Amino acid sequence: MASRKETLARRANRVRRQLKAVANGRARLSVHRSSKNIYVQVIDDVAGRTLASASTLDKDLRSSLKTGADTAAAAAVGKLVAERAVKAGVKDVVFDRGAFIFHGRIKALADAAREGGLNF
């Protein structure tokens, strides 16, 4: 029987493989969620560079958030990363949820990023 870590890694690889097939040169909005914080990067896979990033550990957000582990924090991070990505010239992305199921904090982040101007 596979361990939880192996199962999550297999799921993340499956999601990324499917994204690369449909990306068509678009940047990837990659999300990582821990029990205390949430981290987001807009990555250009062709050039291998990070174009924009945000997390609940950013000084801008840290003071205004009660905790980094709720949907309000995820929405704030989604809005911030969308703002930074648009400033960097990125409008169209593919959403890489990794091994995380699309609900709760991940969904709140995605909705806020869409409201902030990203298309996916």
C-alpha positions in Angstrom: 0.0 0.0 0.0 1.3 3.4 -0.9 2.0 6.0 1.8 0.1 9.3 1.9 3.2 11.2 0.7 3.5 8.9 -2.4 -0.2 9.2 -3.1 -0.1 13.0 -3.0 3.0 13.1 -5.2 1.4 10.9 -7.7 -1.8 13.0 -7.8 0.3 16.2 -8.2 2.3 14.7 -11.0 -1.0 13.6 -12.7 -2.4 17.1 -12.5 0.7 18.8 -13.8 1.0 16.3 -16.7 -2.6 17.2 -17.7 -1.9 20.9 -17.4 1.2 20.8 -19.6 -0.9 19.1 -22.3 -3.4 22.0 -22.4 -1.2 24.9 -21.4 -0.4 26.2 -24.9 2.4 28.4 -23.6 0.4 29.9 -20.8 1.9 30.5 -17.4 1.1 28.2 -14.6 -0.6 29.4 -11.3 0.8 27.0 -8.8 -0.6 26.7 -5.3 0.8 25.1 -2.2 -1.3 24.9 1.0 0.1 24.0 4.4 -1.7 23.8 7.7 -0.7 27.4 8.6 -0.1 29.2 5.3 -0.8 29.3 1.6 1.7 30.0 -1.1 1.1 30.9 -4.8 3.5 31.4 -7.8 2.9 32.3 -11.4 5.5 30.3 -13.3 6.6 30.5 -16.9 7.5 26.8 -17.6 9.1 27.6 -21.0 11.7 30.0 -19.6 11.8 28.3 -16.2 11.1 31.5 -14.2 8.8 32.7 -11.5 6.9 35.8 -12.8 4.9 36.6 -9.7 4.4 35.2 -6.2 2.5 35.8 -3.0 1.9 34.1 0.3 0.3 34.7 3.7 3.9 35.4 4.9 4.2 38.6 2.9 4.6 41.7 5.1 1.7 43.4 3.3 -0.8 40.7 4.3 0.7 39.3 7.5 -0.4 42.3 9.6 -3.9 42.5 8.2 -4.7 38.7 8.5 -6.0 37.0 11.6 -4.4 33.7 10.5 -2.8 32.4 7.3 -4.9 29.2 7.3 -8.5 30.3 6.5 -10.4 31.2 3.3 -10.2 34.9 4.0 -6.4 34.7 3.9 -6.5 32.6 0.7 -8.7 35.1 -0.9 -6.3 37.9 0.0 -3.4 36.0 -1.4 -5.3 35.3 -4.6 -6.1 38.9 -5.1 -2.5 39.9 -4.4 -1.0 37.4 -6.8 -3.4 38.4 -9.5 -2.5 42.1 -9.1 1.2 41.2 -9.3 0.8 38.9 -12.3 -1.2 41.6 -14.2 1.5 44.1 -13.4 4.1 41.6 -14.8 2.0 41.3 -18.0 0.4 37.9 -17.4 -3.4 37.7 -17.9 -3.9 34.0 -19.0 -2.8 31.2 -16.8 -3.5 27.5 -16.1 -4.5 26.7 -12.5 -2.2 24.1 -10.9 -3.8 22.9 -7.7 -1.2 20.3 -7.2 -2.4 17.4 -5.0 -5.0 19.6 -3.3 -8.7 19.2 -4.0 -10.5 22.2 -5.5 -12.6 23.3 -2.5 -12.2 25.5 0.6 -9.0 27.6 0.6 -8.0 26.5 -2.9 -11.3 27.5 -4.3 -11.3 30.8 -2.4 -7.9 31.6 -3.8 -8.9 30.8 -7.4 -12.1 32.9 -7.2 -10.2 35.9 -5.9 -7.5 35.5 -8.6 -10.2 35.5 -11.2 -11.8 38.6 -9.7 -8.3 40.2 -9.7 -8.0 39.8 -13.5 -6.5 36.4 -14.2 -8.2 34.2 -16.8 -8.2 30.4 -16.3 
